[in-house]
Amino acid sequence: MLKKFAILLCCGFLTFNMKAQSFSGGAILGLSTSQVGGDNLAGFHKAGLLIGVFANKSIYQNLSFQMEMTYIQKGSENPKIDDVSDANYLKQDISSSYIEIPFLLKYHQSNNFSIEGGIQTAYLIDAYYNDSYGKIESNNVSPFISYDVGLMIGLDYKYSKNISLNTRLSNSIFPIGTEDYENQEIFGSTRKGKYNLVLSFTLHYNI
């Protein structure tokens, strides 16, 4: 119930702000490439969709605030999962999707280039492990927690009046697996857990 309320609230906020004269906004479309730290796989091999909307407002000279709501696919991919001749083929990879709400401060170095940074809160839609046979069923108990909180930094280049090119790197602050919290403390544990690490490339269409 809390998740639905937060999503509806943010949708209303973005819709209102994009109509307000003091705000600007638009649509986001792009690609996410990701991995999961701590799952014994390496490399941004997992490709996914990233789509959403944003609203922003200038707050002081070269600074602006931006809020977004996006659908994003994350996870990890084992490129050797179907190669039985490779020792890594037994390693499971992860597929996940989230509704993500970033809050960003943007520093505009020039009319066309800006640096941004902030936090994101994501609400889990679906997540599961895969092996060489496909999706691993989890007996109706999700092996992943229902949220993902992280930090992000990025670069934005204004290609034209309406189109900006954006790239970002984000990393979870807290472990994403339910087993990561079993019999251990969240901080200071020798068992580090699993964390989403995402590199994204998107087009922002400014209305």
N, C-alpha and C positions, 0 to 999 in steps of 0.2 A: 504494500500500500504506500509506504514512504517513497519507494523508488518511482512509482507511477506519479505521485504528487510532485516530486522533484522534476521529473521530465516534463509534465504538463506546465509547471511553473516556469521552467526555462523556455519552453516553446512560446508561452505567452509573452515572456520578457523580450525574446528575440523578435517576435512579430510586431510588438508595440514599438520597440526601439527602431526597427527598420523603417517604420512609417513616420517616426518623429523627425522633425526638421533638423534637430541638433545631432542626430545620429546618422550614420551610413551603414550599409550592410550589403549582403549578397549571398552567393552560393559557393560551395566548395566541392571540387571533384578531383580525385587523384588516386594515388597508389600508396599503400603501406608495404614496407618490407621489414620483417621483424625476426627476432630470435628470442629465446627464453634463457636468461642466465640461470645456471644451476641445473639444467636438464641434460648435461653431458653432450650437448650438440653445440656447434659453433657456426657462425655465419648467418647473414641476413638472407636466408633462403626462402622464407615464407612470404609470399606475395598475397596481398589482399586489397579489397576495395575500401576507399575512404570517401564519404559523401556527406554533405551537411550544409548548414547555414551559419552566418556570422553577423554580428553587429558590433560597430566600433564607434568611439567618440574621442575627439581630441580633448585632453585634460590640461595640458600646459605646454606651450610652445612646440617643442619637438617630441612630446610624449602623447601617446594615445592609449586607451584601454580597449581591449577587444574580448568579447565573449562569443563562444561558439557552441553549437551542438552538432555532433557528427556521429555517423555510424562507421565503425572501423573494425576491420578483421585483423587479428593478431595471432601470435603463436610461434611455432618453430617447425622446421621441416628437416627430415633426415633424407638426404639425397641418395643414401645407400639402402633405404628401407626394403627395396625389392631385389637387391643384389646379394644373394645368399653366399657369394664367394667373399664378401667383405665382412670383416669382424664387426663393423658398426651396424649391420642390417637389423640386429635385434633391438637396437635402441628405439624407444617410442618417441614420437613427436606429438605436437600439441596443435589443435585447431580451436580458436576462440573468436568471439565477436562481442562487441560492446557498444553501448551508447555512451559517448564520451563528451564531457563538458569542460573545455579548456578556458582558463582565465589568464589573459596575457597583457603584459605591458610592452608597448612597442616604442622603440627609440628611432626616430626618423633622422638618419644621418644626412639625407638629401631628399629631393623631391621623389626620387625613384627607388631609394634603397633604405631598408630599415632592419634593425636587429630586435628580436623579440624573446621574451622569456616569461615563464609563469608556471602555474600548476594545472593539473587536470584531474578530474574525478570521473571515473568510468563505471558504468553499471553493467554487469555481465548479462548478456542475452543467452549465450550458449558456449560451452567449452567441453572438450573431451580429448582423450588420448587416442592416437592411431598407432597401429603396428602394421606389419606387412600384409595383414588380412583385412585392414580397414579400421573403422571406428571400434573402440573398445567400450562395451556397455558397462555402466557403473551401478547397476541395480537401483536406479532412481535416486542415487545419492551423488551429488556433484562433487568431483574431486577438487573443485576450485571454489574460492570464496566469491561472494556476489559483487565485489567492487574491486577497483584498481585505482590507487592514488599515485600520482607520479609528478615529476618535474620535467619541464621541456624547455628547449632553447631552439631558436630558428632564425632564418634569414628570409627576407621578403624583397622581391624585386618587382617594381611596377613596370610592366612591359608596355602597357598602353593605358589609356584613360580608364578602361573598364577591367582590364585583365592584369593580375599579379601572379608571379611565379613564386612559390613558397616551398621551402624545405625545412624539416624539423627533425630533431632527435629528442626522444622522450624515454624516461626510465622509471619503472615502478619504485616507490619508496618502501612498500611493504610486500612481503611474499604473497603470491597469488594462489598457492595451493593449500587446501585444507590440511593436508598432512604436514605442511611446513610449520603449523602451529601446535602440533601434537607433541606433548612431553618436552616442550622447550619454551624458552622465553622469546618474545618477539625481537628484543634487542640483546646483543651480547652473547648470542649462542654460537657454538662452533658449527652448528648446522645452519647454513646460510639460507636455504630455501630457493624458490624460483621467482624470477622477476622478468616482467615484460620489458623488452628493449626494442624500440620502434624507430625506424628512419622512414620519413614520409616525403612524398613529392606531390604537390597539388597545384591546381589552378584555382585562383580566387576570382570570381566574377563580381565586380563591384556595381551595384545597381545605381 
